Amino acid sequence: MAKDDVYEFGGAGDYTIVFDNTSAPFINNQDGQVDTGTGIYTAASGYAGIYKMTVEINLLGATDSSVFTISVKNDGGSQLYDNYGNAILETINIGQNSIFHTIDRQIFLTQGQKIYVNVNASESGMQMQAAVLQITLMQVRTMLNRYIDMRNALPFDTLQIDLLSDLQKMFNLYFYQSPLDPTLIYIEPFIDFYSDTEVVDWSQKSDEAQEMTITMGDPELRKQFTFAYRNGGEALAKSYEATFQEGYASRIFDTDNFYARGEQRIETKCAIVIPAQYRTNIVLGRTFDVEENGTLKTMKTGYRIAQYNYVQMTPAPSGSTETWYWVSNFGTNISGWVSGNTLPYIGHVDNPYDPQQDLAFGMPKQIYWALPDGQGGYTPYTNNNLFNGYWKTYIEEIASKEAMTVQATFLLTVTDIAGLDFRKPVYWHGVKWRLLEISDYRVGQSVMCKVTLRRILNLAEFSPSVVTPVYNLQIDDTVSGEYTPIIVPPPQPNSPQPPKA
């Protein structure tokens, strides 16, 4: 909470309220703070959240034509919207009167987001006699570097081991103990686990007289890898699977390895949330089924993993104000129309209006929204998905024709073991290797050990790119082994109508 005192506006224009009084009881700490020099409020740095924002302001007009406009903006000067999509902008035809005006809204702020209160005065001589800003955290939406109590965070029918297993399958996770605290387990994706550039030199440690086993490739390698989510049973998921005989957001990768046989299937217990278009530019996640006559068929959403975001409908001609109504209490109460150009959104892609990151394993062959980009095409879709970002390098390394695994004998000392870190590359025979396994070591002794290594290949790092979805029934255009998505209008279910005025 912060307060500002009397201020006379020197002329027509915009003014930022500088809340410079933070003495008791105007406490300025905890979940975000106001800069008393600039008036800019900065939200908490460790998490996004839903906040209750109250602006109380005492205004005095100068003439009969005096008009105040109060708005809340981000630090870039863009209009801020509340959680229902309404612009936080109110106009007061004050005349020569004195008015105490209150703005009371719920807002969503990302980590460290900056906002300020702006007052536009229509002429000189108008006054602000006092102003108070109070922003209170109501709900934490993300928890960076904070503890999460999994007993309360998961649905009652979802086990912690199910979530952990699914996350491992999604992000190719590696687990290792802290060398200082064995109860502390670190979890990192493959690409981060092996990102250490410090090389351990074992070039003088191997016993070349001992038997050495060299395996080209992986003898257990499968010819095809299939990554898939559980089918959630909603209308779009069933329609997609019936069309392509594979699950929505799955990725089938053929290794092209002549000696490999069979398929390895990695499938999660969770489903995802498929986004689809509802009205002109509104894209939201769908988790319902549809009867043949178009009537909604309710179903249990079940265990799903998705991304939550508060998105702005930005692509042209999006960005214009859209209207919708929200339903609370599972369909028993329907609001009047809500207006705005921002949406609370849940889906596998972070933002359908500007996709940057995708929780799909691969680009869907069909997407269910068409957002014109203003240049004769449609909003680009990203290939920055789970397979490309977290699995591609790993599979190429084990499936390549140049892949090699070696088991050799090394003399490892107590010092070697004390500083052992599987994340660091091993330099041996002029090549860098990944350390996979050490056997036959005896604690506290310098002994000859069997060591298994896999050669590190010089593979190109994945660099995300975008493709432009098309209205096209011919699925023959590929990008890095993935088909370009085609746009298919989703069925529009019969919906409850908003109450009449």
C-alpha positions in Angstrom: 0.0 0.0 0.0 1.2 3.5 -0.8 -0.2 7.1 -0.7 0.2 10.3 -2.6 -0.8 13.8 -1.5 -2.1 17.0 -3.0 -1.1 17.7 -6.6 -2.3 20.4 -9.0 -2.1 19.5 -12.7 -0.3 22.2 -14.7 -2.2 21.6 -17.9 -4.0 19.1 -20.1 -2.2 15.8 -20.4 -1.1 12.5 -18.8 0.4 12.3 -15.3 1.8 9.4 -13.5 0.7 9.2 -9.8 3.9 9.0 -7.7 2.9 7.2 -4.5 5.7 8.5 -2.3 4.2 8.1 1.2 4.9 4.6 2.5 5.0 5.3 6.2 2.7 3.4 8.5 0.1 2.2 7.9 1.0 2.4 4.2 3.3 -0.7 4.2 5.3 -1.2 1.0 6.8 -4.7 1.0 6.1 -8.4 0.6 4.4 -9.3 -2.7 5.7 -6.4 -4.8 6.6 -2.8 -4.1 6.0 0.7 -5.3 9.0 2.8 -6.4 8.4 6.0 -4.4 10.5 8.0 -6.9 8.6 6.9 -10.1 5.3 5.6 -8.9 5.9 2.2 -10.7 4.7 -0.9 -8.9 6.8 -4.0 -9.5 5.1 -7.4 -8.8 6.8 -10.1 -6.8 9.9 -11.5 -8.5 9.5 -15.2 -7.6 6.0 -15.9 -9.0 3.1 -14.8 -11.1 -0.2 -14.2 -9.3 -3.7 -12.9 -9.2 -3.9 -9.6 -7.3 -6.6 -7.4 -6.0 -5.9 -3.8 -7.0 -7.6 -0.9 -5.4 -7.0 2.8 -6.4 -8.7 5.4 -4.2 -8.4 8.9 -5.5 -9.9 12.3 -4.4 -10.2 14.6 -7.4 -11.2 18.3 -7.8 -12.3 19.9 -11.1 -11.5 23.4 -12.3 -14.4 24.3 -14.6 -17.7 22.8 -15.7 -15.9 21.1 -18.6 -13.2 19.3 -16.5 -12.8 15.6 -17.2 -10.5 13.1 -15.6 -9.5 9.8 -17.2 -7.8 7.3 -14.8 -6.1 4.2 -16.3 -3.6 1.6 -15.3 -0.8 0.7 -17.7 2.3 -1.4 -17.9 5.8 0.2 -17.9 5.7 0.2 -21.7 2.7 2.4 -21.7 0.2 -0.3 -22.9 -3.3 -0.5 -21.4 -3.7 -3.0 -18.6 -6.8 -5.3 -18.5 -8.4 -7.0 -15.6 -9.0 -10.7 -15.3 -12.3 -10.4 -17.1 -10.7 -8.7 -20.1 -12.0 -5.2 -19.3 -9.6 -2.3 -19.8 -8.7 -0.6 -16.5 -9.7 2.8 -17.7 -12.4 5.0 -16.2 -13.6 8.5 -17.3 -15.0 11.0 -14.8 -16.9 14.1 -16.0 -16.2 16.0 -12.8 -17.0 19.6 -13.7 -16.2 21.9 -10.7 -17.0 19.2 -8.2 -14.9 17.2 -5.8 -15.2 13.5 -6.1 -13.8 10.5 -4.2 -13.4 7.8 -6.9 -12.5 4.1 -6.4 -11.2 1.6 -8.9 -11.4 -2.0 -7.6 -10.2 -4.8 -10.0 -8.7 -8.2 -10.0 -5.5 -8.4 -12.2 -3.0 -11.0 -13.3 0.6 -10.0 -13.0 3.6 -12.0 -14.2 6.8 -12.3 -12.3 8.3 -8.8 -11.8 5.7 -7.1 -14.1 5.7 -3.3 -13.8 2.6 -1.2 -13.8 1.6 2.4 -12.9 -1.5 4.5 -12.4 -2.0 7.3 -15.0 -4.3 10.3 -14.7 -5.3 12.4 -17.7 -6.5 15.9 -16.9 -8.4 17.8 -19.6 -7.3 21.3 -18.5 -5.1 23.1 -16.1 -6.2 24.0 -12.5 -7.5 20.5 -11.8 -6.3 18.8 -8.6 -5.7 15.4 -7.1 -6.1 16.0 -3.4 -5.1 12.5 -2.3 -4.6 9.0 -3.7 -4.0 5.5 -2.2 -2.9 2.4 -4.1 -3.4 -1.0 -2.5 -2.3 -4.2 -4.3 -2.9 -7.5 -2.5 -1.8 -10.9 -3.6 -4.8 -13.3 -3.8 -3.4 -16.4 -5.4 0.0 -17.5 -6.5 0.0 -19.0 -10.0 3.7 -19.9 -10.4 6.3 -20.7 -7.8 9.8 -20.2 -9.0 12.3 -21.4 -6.4 9.5 -22.1 -3.9 8.5 -25.3 -2.3 5.3 -27.0 -3.6 3.4 -29.3 -1.3 2.5 -32.1 -3.7 -0.1 -33.5 -1.3 -2.3 -30.4 -2.1 -1.1 -29.6 -5.6 -2.2 -32.8 -7.4 -5.7 -34.1 -8.1 -6.8 -36.8 -5.7 -6.6 -39.5 -8.3 -3.1 -38.6 -9.5 0.0 -40.1 -7.8 3.2 -38.1 -7.4 5.1 -40.9 -9.1 2.7 -40.6 -12.1 3.5 -36.9 -12.4 7.3 -37.4 -12.0 7.3 -40.3 -14.5 5.4 -38.2 -17.0 7.7 -35.2 -16.6 10.7 -37.5 -17.1 9.1 -38.8 -20.4 8.3 -35.3 -21.5 11.6 -33.6 -20.8 14.1 -36.5 -20.9 15.0 -35.9 -17.3 18.1 -37.1 -15.4 18.3 -37.5 -11.6 21.4 -37.2 -9.4 22.2 -36.7 -5.8 23.9 -33.7 -4.4 27.5 -34.6 -3.4 27.0 -32.6 -0.2 23.5 -33.8 0.8 22.4 -37.2 -0.4 18.7 -36.4 0.5 18.8 -33.6 -2.1 18.0 -34.8 -5.6 18.7 -32.7 -8.6 16.6 -33.1 -11.8 17.8 -31.8 -15.1 16.9 -32.5 -18.8 19.5 -34.4 -20.9 20.6 -31.2 -22.6 21.4 -29.5 -19.3 22.7 -32.5 -17.5 25.5 -32.9 -20.0 26.1 -29.2 -20.6 29.3 -29.0 -18.5 32.2 -27.9 -20.6 34.9 -28.9 -18.2 36.6 -32.0 -19.5 38.2 -34.8 -17.3 41.4 -36.2 -18.9 41.6 -40.0 -18.6 43.9 -40.4 -21.5 46.6 -41.9 -19.3 44.4 -44.0 -17.1 43.4 -46.9 -19.3 45.1 -50.3 -19.3 45.5 -51.0 -23.0 46.6 -54.6 -22.4 43.2 -55.5 -21.0 40.3 -56.7 -23.1 38.3 -53.8 -24.6 34.7 -54.2 -25.9 33.6 -51.8 -28.7 30.0 -51.7 -29.8 29.0 -49.7 -32.8 25.6 -48.2 -32.0 23.2 -49.5 -29.4 22.4 -53.3 -29.7 19.0 -52.6 -28.0 18.1 -49.7 -30.3 14.6 -49.7 -31.8 14.1 -48.6 -35.4 11.2 -46.4 -34.5 10.5 -44.2 -31.4 6.9 -43.1 -30.7 6.3 -40.4 -28.2 2.6 -39.9 -27.2 0.2 -38.5 -24.7 -2.8 -40.5 -23.4 -5.9 -39.8 -25.5 -8.1 -37.6 -23.2 -11.3 -38.7 -24.9 -12.5 -35.3 -25.9 -14.0 -34.7 -29.4 -10.9 -33.2 -31.0 -8.6 -35.9 -29.7 -10.9 -38.7 -31.0 -11.3 -37.0 -34.4 -7.6 -36.5 -34.8 -6.8 -40.1 -33.9 -9.5 -41.4 -36.3 -8.0 -39.3 -39.1 -4.3 -40.1 -38.7 -4.2 -43.4 -36.6 -2.0 -41.7 -34.1 -2.5 -39.5 -31.1 -2.7 -35.7 -31.2 0.6 -34.1 -30.4 2.5 -37.3 -30.8 5.9 -37.7 -32.6 7.0 -40.8 -34.6 10.7 -40.8 -35.3 12.3 -43.3 -37.6 16.0 -43.7 -36.8 16.9 -44.9 -40.3 19.3 -47.4 -38.6 19.5 -50.5 -40.8 20.2 -52.8 -37.8 17.6 -51.5 -35.5 14.3 -53.5 -35.1 10.9 -52.8 -33.6 9.3 -49.8 -31.9 9.9 -48.1 -28.5 6.8 -46.3 -27.3 7.0 -43.6 -24.7 3.5 -42.7 -23.5 2.4 -40.6 -20.6 -0.5 -41.2 -18.3 -1.5 -37.6 -18.6 -3.4 -36.1 -21.6 -3.0 -32.5 -22.8 -5.4 -29.7 -23.6 -6.0 -29.0 -27.3 -6.7 -25.4 -28.2 -9.4 -24.5 -30.7 -11.2 -21.5 -32.1 -14.6 -20.5 -30.7 -15.6 -17.2 -32.2 -13.8 -14.7 -34.5 -10.4 -14.6 -32.8 -11.0 -16.4 -29.5 -8.8 -19.5 -29.1 -9.1 -21.6 -25.9 -8.5 -25.1 -24.7 -11.2 -27.7 -25.2 -11.8 -30.6 -22.9 -15.3 -31.7 -23.8 -17.0 -34.1 -26.2 -19.7 -33.3 -28.7 -22.9 -35.2 -29.6 -23.8 -35.9 -33.2 -26.3 -33.1 -33.1 -23.7 -30.6 -31.9 -24.8 -30.6 -28.2 -22.0 -30.5 -25.6 -21.4 -33.8 -23.9 -19.9 -33.2 -20.5 -17.0 -35.4 -19.4 -14.4 -35.5 -16.6 -11.3 -33.6 -17.7 -9.0 -36.1 -16.0 -5.3 -35.8 -15.4 -3.8 -33.3 -17.9 -0.6 -31.2 -18.3 -0.8 -27.9 -20.0 0.5 -24.3 -20.0 -1.4 -21.4 -18.5 -1.0 -17.9 -19.8 -2.9 -14.6 -20.0 -2.7 -13.9 -23.7 -3.4 -10.9 -25.8 -5.1 -11.4 -29.2 -2.4 -9.6 -31.2 -2.2 -10.9 -34.8 -4.0 -8.8 -37.3 -6.9 -8.5 -37.6 -6.9 -9.8 -34.0 -6.2 -7.3 -31.3 -9.6 -5.8 -31.7 -11.9 -6.1 -28.8 -13.8 -9.4 -28.5 -16.7 -10.3 -26.3 -17.6 -13.5 -24.5 -19.3 -14.5 -21.3 -18.0 -16.7 -18.5 -19.8 -19.5 -16.8 -19.3 -20.2 -13.1 -20.4 -22.9 -10.6 -20.2 -25.6 -13.3 -22.8 -24.0 -15.6 -25.4 -22.7 -13.1 -24.5 -19.0 -13.4 -23.8 -17.1 -16.6 -22.5 -13.6 -16.7 -23.3 -10.8 -19.0 -20.9 -10.2 -21.9 -17.3 -9.5 -21.0 -15.3 -7.3 -23.4 -11.6 -7.1 -24.0 -8.6 -8.2 -26.1 -7.0 -10.5 -23.5 -7.9 -14.0 -22.5 -7.1 -16.4 -19.7 -5.7 -19.4 -21.7 -4.8 -23.0 -21.1 -3.4 -25.3 -23.8 -0.3 -27.3 -24.9 1.2 -24.3 -26.8 2.1 -21.3 -24.7 0.2 -18.7 -26.8 -1.8 -19.5 -29.9 -1.5 -15.9 -31.0 2.3 -16.0 -30.8 3.5 -19.6 -30.3 7.0 -19.8 -28.9 7.1 -23.1 -26.9 5.0 -26.2 -27.3 4.3 -29.1 -24.9 3.4 -31.3 -27.8 6.0 -34.0 -28.7 5.6 -33.0 -32.3 3.8 -30.4 -34.4 0.2 -31.6 -34.8 -0.7 -32.4 -38.4 -4.0 -30.5 -37.8 -4.6 -27.4 -35.7 -8.0 -26.0 -35.0 -7.6 -22.2 -35.3 -7.0 -19.8 -38.2 -5.6 -16.4 -37.2 -4.7 -14.2 -40.2 -1.3 -12.6 -39.9 -2.4 -9.5 -42.0 -0.1 -10.5 -44.9 -2.2 -13.1 -46.6 -1.1 -16.0 -44.4 -1.8 -17.3 -40.9 -0.1 -16.9 -37.6 3.1 -19.0 -37.7 3.4 -22.2 -35.6 6.6 -23.2 -33.8 8.5 -26.5 -34.0 10.0 -25.8 -30.5 8.3 -28.9 -29.1 9.4 -31.6 -26.6 10.9 -34.0 -29.0 13.0 -31.4 -30.9 14.0 -29.6 -27.7 14.7 -32.5 -25.3 14.9 -35.8 -27.1 16.3 -35.3 -30.7 20.0 -34.9 -29.8 19.9 -37.9 -27.5 18.3 -40.2 -30.0 20.5 -39.1 -32.8 23.5 -39.8 -30.7 22.6 -43.4 -29.9 21.1 -44.1 -33.4 23.8 -42.5 -35.6 26.0 -44.7 -37.8 28.9 -43.2 -35.9 27.6 -44.1 -32.5 30.0 -46.0 -30.4 30.0 -47.5 -26.9 33.2 -48.8 -25.3 33.9 -50.8 -22.1 37.5 -50.6 -21.1 39.7 -50.9 -17.9 40.8 -47.8 -16.1 42.9 -47.1 -13.0 40.7 -44.9 -10.8 42.1 -43.4 -7.6 40.3 -42.2 -4.5 40.8 -38.7 -5.8 39.2 -39.6 -9.1 36.1 -41.0 -7.4 35.9 -38.1 -4.9 35.6 -35.7 -7.8 33.5 -37.9 -10.0 30.8 -36.1 -11.9 28.9 -38.0 -14.6 27.9 -34.7 -16.2 31.5 -33.9 -17.3 32.9 -35.3 -20.6 35.8 -37.7 -20.4 38.7 -37.2 -22.7 40.2 -40.5 -23.9 41.9 -41.7 -27.2 41.6 -38.2 -28.6 37.8 -38.2 -28.3 35.2 -36.9 -25.8 33.0 -39.5 -24.2 30.0 -39.6 -21.9 30.6 -41.6 -18.7 27.8 -44.2 -18.4 28.9 -46.7 -15.8 31.7 -47.7 -13.4 32.0 -51.2 -11.9 34.4 -53.2 -9.7 35.4 -50.1 -7.7 36.3 -50.7 -4.0 35.8 -47.8 -1.6 39.0 -46.1 -0.4 41.3 -47.9 -2.9 43.0 -47.2 -6.2 41.9 -50.1 -8.3 41.4 -51.1 -12.0 37.7 -50.6 -12.9 35.5 -51.5 -15.8 34.2 -48.2 -17.3 31.5 -47.8 -19.9 31.7 -44.8 -22.2 29.6 -43.5 -25.1 31.2 -41.3 -27.8 29.9 -37.7 -27.9 29.1 -36.8 -31.5 29.4 -33.4 -33.0 25.7 -32.9 -33.6 24.1 -29.6 -34.5 22.1 -28.1 -31.6 18.4 -27.7 -32.3 17.4 -24.2 -33.3 13.6 -23.5 -33.2 11.9 -22.3 -36.4 8.4 -21.4 -37.4 6.1 -22.7 -40.2 3.0 -21.2 -41.6 -0.1 -23.4 -41.3 -2.2 -23.8 -44.4 -5.7 -24.7 -45.5 -4.7 -27.7 -47.4 -5.8 -31.3 -47.5 -2.5 -32.5 -49.0 -0.1 -33.3 -46.1 3.1 -33.4 -48.1 5.1 -30.4 -46.8 7.7 -31.2 -44.1 10.0 -29.2 -41.9 12.9 -31.0 -40.2 11.0 -34.3 -40.5 7.6 -32.9 -39.4 4.5 -32.1 -41.4 3.4 -28.6 -41.7 0.1 -28.2 -39.7 -3.0 -27.8 -41.8 -5.9 -25.7 -40.4 -9.2 -27.5 -39.8 -12.2 -25.5 -38.5 -13.4 -27.3 -35.3 -17.0 -28.1 -34.7 -18.8 -25.3 -33.0 -21.0 -26.8 -30.2 -24.3 -25.4 -29.2 -23.6 -23.2 -26.2 -25.8 -21.7 -23.4 -26.9 -18.2 -24.1 -26.1 -15.2 -21.9 -28.9 -13.7 -19.8 -31.0 -11.0 -21.5 -30.6 -7.5 -20.2 
